[in-house]
Structure formats: C-alpha cells, structure tokens
Amino acid sequence: MHIGGKGRRVILSGLFIREAVPKADKTVVVEGDDHDRIFSSILESKNIETLSA
C-alpha cells in the first residue's frame, strides 16, 4: 500500500511498490499518483485488475 502521493514517494516506497504490486490480485491507484508511471509500467505486463480512486 502506498499512501501519500508524489511528495511522499521516496526510494523505499518505490521498492515496496515494485515488490508488492506484481503479486497483487487487484490494485487501487489514486488518480495523479502514477506521475512517474511506476504503477503503469508494472501493470502493463500483468493481468491485474486496477481500480481508480
């Protein structure tokens, strides 16, 4: 889970996102929180349901 948006995205958050998202059944991504395309780049190659919030 990543909560906090662009201002709180740090190296450790990125590591957690890259490790956890590929293993998820579903993801919820807040609009505007994929500014660096970290979620998009992971989800493009996976069949993971993504919901917008």
DSSP file (Angstrom, degrees, kcal/mol; ACC not computed):
  #  RESIDUE AA STRUCTURE BP1 BP2  ACC     N-H-->O    O-->H-N    N-H-->O    O-->H-N    TCO  KAPPA ALPHA  PHI   PSI    X-CA   Y-CA   Z-CA
    1    1 A M              0   0    0      0, 0.0     2,-0.5     0, 0.0    16,-0.0   0.000 360.0 360.0 360.0 133.6    0.0    0.0    0.0
    2    2 A H        +     0   0    0     14,-0.0     2,-0.4    15,-0.0     3,-0.1  -0.982 360.0 172.0-124.1 121.6    1.3    3.4   -0.9
    3    3 A I        +     0   0    0     -2,-0.5     0, 0.0     1,-0.1     0, 0.0  -0.994  49.8  57.2-127.8 131.3   -0.5    6.4    0.6
    4    4 A G  S    S-     0   0    0     -2,-0.4     3,-0.3     5,-0.0     4,-0.3   0.255  79.2-129.1 139.4 -18.1    0.8    9.9    0.3
    5    5 A G    >>  -     0   0    0      1,-0.2     3,-1.4     2,-0.2     4,-0.5  -0.164  58.9 -29.9  75.7-169.4    1.2   10.9   -3.3
    6    6 A K  G >4 S+     0   0    0      1,-0.3     3,-1.1     2,-0.2    -1,-0.2   0.843 130.8  58.3 -56.1 -42.3    4.1   12.5   -5.1
    7    7 A G  G 34 S+     0   0    0     -3,-0.3    -1,-0.3     1,-0.3    -2,-0.2   0.718 111.9  40.8 -65.2 -20.9    5.5   14.4   -2.1
    8    8 A R  G <4 S+     0   0    0     -3,-1.4     2,-0.7    -4,-0.3    -1,-0.3   0.380  83.1 114.4-109.5   3.5    5.9   11.2   -0.1
    9    9 A R    <<  +     0   0    0     -3,-1.1     2,-0.2    -4,-0.5    -5,-0.0  -0.658  41.4 160.1 -78.4 114.2    7.2    8.9   -2.8
   10   10 A V     >  -     0   0    0     -2,-0.7     4,-2.1     1,-0.0     5,-0.2  -0.684  56.5 -85.0-124.8 180.0   10.8    8.0   -1.8
   11   11 A I  H  > S+     0   0    0      1,-0.2     4,-2.1    -2,-0.2     5,-0.2   0.899 125.9  51.8 -55.6 -45.2   13.2    5.2   -2.7
   12   12 A L  H  > S+     0   0    0      1,-0.2     4,-2.3     2,-0.2    -1,-0.2   0.899 107.9  51.9 -63.2 -40.5   11.8    2.9   -0.1
   13   13 A S  H  > S+     0   0    0      1,-0.2     4,-2.7     2,-0.2    -1,-0.2   0.921 108.6  51.8 -60.1 -43.7    8.2    3.3   -1.3
   14   14 A G  H  X S+     0   0    0     -4,-2.1     4,-2.6     1,-0.2    -1,-0.2   0.891 108.4  50.8 -60.3 -40.6    9.3    2.6   -4.9
   15   15 A L  H  X S+     0   0    0     -4,-2.1     4,-1.6     2,-0.2    -1,-0.2   0.921 111.7  47.1 -63.8 -43.8   11.0   -0.6   -3.7
   16   16 A F  H  X S+     0   0    0     -4,-2.3     4,-3.0     2,-0.2     5,-0.3   0.914 112.3  50.2 -63.4 -42.8    7.8   -1.7   -1.9
   17   17 A I  H  X S+     0   0    0     -4,-2.7     4,-2.2     1,-0.2    -2,-0.2   0.938 110.7  48.7 -62.1 -47.5    5.7   -0.9   -4.9
   18   18 A R  H  < S+     0   0    0     -4,-2.6    -1,-0.2     1,-0.2    -2,-0.2   0.804 117.5  42.5 -64.1 -29.1    7.9   -2.9   -7.3
   19   19 A E  H  < S+     0   0    0     -4,-1.6     4,-0.2    -5,-0.2    -2,-0.2   0.888 122.5  34.4 -82.9 -42.2    7.9   -5.9   -4.9
   20   20 A A  H >< S+     0   0    0     -4,-3.0     3,-1.4    -5,-0.2     4,-0.5   0.886 104.8  63.9 -86.3 -41.2    4.2   -5.9   -4.0
   21   21 A V  G >< S+     0   0    0     -4,-2.2     3,-1.7    -5,-0.3    -1,-0.1   0.886  98.4  54.7 -58.1 -44.5    2.2   -4.8   -7.0
   22   22 A P  G 3  S+     0   0    0      0, 0.0    -1,-0.3     0, 0.0    -2,-0.1   0.738 109.7  50.1 -62.1 -18.7    3.2   -7.7   -9.3
   23   23 A K  G <  S+     0   0    0     -3,-1.4    -2,-0.2    -4,-0.2     2,-0.1   0.455  90.9 106.9 -95.7  -2.8    1.9  -10.1   -6.6
   24   24 A A    <   -     0   0    0     -3,-1.7     3,-0.1    -4,-0.5    25,-0.0  -0.395  59.3-152.4 -79.7 153.2   -1.4   -8.4   -6.1
   25   25 A D  S    S+     0   0    0      1,-0.3    24,-1.2    23,-0.1     2,-0.3   0.784  86.9   5.3 -84.8 -35.2   -4.8   -9.6   -7.3
   26   26 A K  E     -a   49   0A   0     22,-0.2     2,-0.3     2,-0.0    -1,-0.3  -0.965  67.5-155.6-143.8 155.7   -6.1   -6.1   -7.6
   27   27 A T  E     -a   50   0A   0     22,-2.4    24,-3.0    -2,-0.3     2,-0.5  -0.972   6.6-153.6-132.3 152.6   -4.7   -2.6   -7.2
   28   28 A V  E     -a   51   0A   0     -2,-0.3     2,-0.5    22,-0.2    24,-0.2  -0.986  17.2-174.0-122.9 117.7   -6.3    0.8   -6.4
   29   29 A V  E     -a   52   0A   0     22,-2.6    24,-1.4    -2,-0.5     2,-0.2  -0.959  22.0-130.4-118.2 123.0   -4.3    3.7   -7.8
   30   30 A V    >   -     0   0    0     -2,-0.5     3,-2.6    23,-0.2     4,-0.2  -0.498  37.1-100.0 -70.4 133.8   -5.3    7.2   -6.9
   31   31 A E  T 3  S+     0   0    0      1,-0.3    -1,-0.1    -2,-0.2    21,-0.0  -0.284 110.5  21.4 -54.2 134.3   -5.6    9.5   -9.9
   32   32 A G  T >  S+     0   0    0     -3,-0.1     3,-0.5   -27,-0.0    -1,-0.3   0.334  97.1  99.0  88.6  -7.4   -2.5   11.6  -10.3
   33   33 A D  T <   +     0   0    0     -3,-2.6     3,-0.2     1,-0.2    -2,-0.1   0.351  69.5  67.6 -95.5   7.6   -0.4    9.2   -8.2
   34   34 A D  T >   +     0   0    0     -4,-0.2     3,-2.0     1,-0.2    -1,-0.2  -0.104  58.7 131.6-111.4  34.2    1.2    7.5  -11.2
   35   35 A H  T <  S+     0   0    0     -3,-0.5    -1,-0.2     1,-0.3    -2,-0.1   0.787  78.4  41.8 -57.3 -30.6    3.1   10.6  -12.2
   36   36 A D  T 3  S-     0   0    0     -3,-0.2    -1,-0.3     0, 0.0    -2,-0.1   0.348 109.9-123.3 -99.8   5.7    6.3    8.5  -12.6
   37   37 A R    <>  +     0   0    0     -3,-2.0     4,-2.5     1,-0.1     5,-0.2   0.699  67.5 137.5  61.4  23.9    4.4    5.6  -14.3
   38   38 A I  H  > S+     0   0    0      2,-0.2     4,-1.2     1,-0.2     5,-0.1   0.921  76.1  40.3 -64.5 -42.2    5.7    3.2  -11.7
   39   39 A F  H  > S+     0   0    0      2,-0.2     4,-2.9     1,-0.2     5,-0.2   0.942 116.1  49.9 -71.0 -46.9    2.3    1.5  -11.4
   40   40 A S  H  > S+     0   0    0      1,-0.2     4,-2.0     2,-0.2    -2,-0.2   0.904 108.7  52.1 -58.2 -44.5    1.6    1.6  -15.2
   41   41 A S  H  < S+     0   0    0     -4,-2.5     4,-0.4     1,-0.2    -1,-0.2   0.860 115.1  41.8 -64.6 -34.7    5.0    0.1  -16.1
   42   42 A I  H >< S+     0   0    0     -4,-1.2     3,-0.7    -5,-0.2    -2,-0.2   0.918 116.5  47.4 -75.4 -44.5    4.4   -2.8  -13.7
   43   43 A L  H >< S+     0   0    0     -4,-2.9     3,-1.1     1,-0.2     5,-0.4   0.710  94.3  75.1 -74.8 -20.8    0.8   -3.4  -14.6
   44   44 A E  T 3< S+     0   0    0     -4,-2.0    -1,-0.2     1,-0.3    -2,-0.1   0.862 103.9  38.4 -58.8 -36.1    1.3   -3.3  -18.4
   45   45 A S  T <  S+     0   0    0     -3,-0.7     2,-0.3    -4,-0.4    -1,-0.3   0.392 110.7  71.8 -97.5   3.1    2.8   -6.7  -18.4
   46   46 A K  S <  S-     0   0    0     -3,-1.1     2,-0.8    -4,-0.2    -4,-0.0  -0.821  76.0-130.0-118.2 156.9    0.5   -8.2  -15.7
   47   47 A N        +     0   0    0     -2,-0.3     2,-0.5     2,-0.0    -3,-0.1  -0.583  57.1 142.4-101.0  67.6   -3.2   -9.2  -15.7
   48   48 A I        -     0   0    0     -2,-0.8   -22,-0.2    -5,-0.4     2,-0.2  -0.935  53.7-120.9-115.4 126.7   -4.0   -7.4  -12.6
   49   49 A E  E     -a   26   0A   0    -24,-1.2   -22,-2.4    -2,-0.5     2,-0.5  -0.454  30.6-161.1 -65.4 132.7   -7.4   -5.6  -12.1
   50   50 A T  E     -a   27   0A   0    -24,-0.2     2,-0.4    -2,-0.2   -22,-0.2  -0.975   6.9-167.0-123.5 127.3   -6.8   -1.9  -11.5
   51   51 A L  E     -a   28   0A   0    -24,-3.0   -22,-2.6    -2,-0.5     2,-0.3  -0.861  15.2-135.5-109.6 145.2   -9.3    0.5   -9.9
   52   52 A S  E      a   29   0A   0     -2,-0.4   -22,-0.2   -24,-0.2   -24,-0.0  -0.781 360.0 360.0 -99.4 145.0   -9.1    4.2   -9.9
   53   53 A A              0   0    0    -24,-1.4   -23,-0.2    -2,-0.3    -1,-0.1   0.321 360.0 360.0-129.5 360.0   -9.8    6.3   -6.8
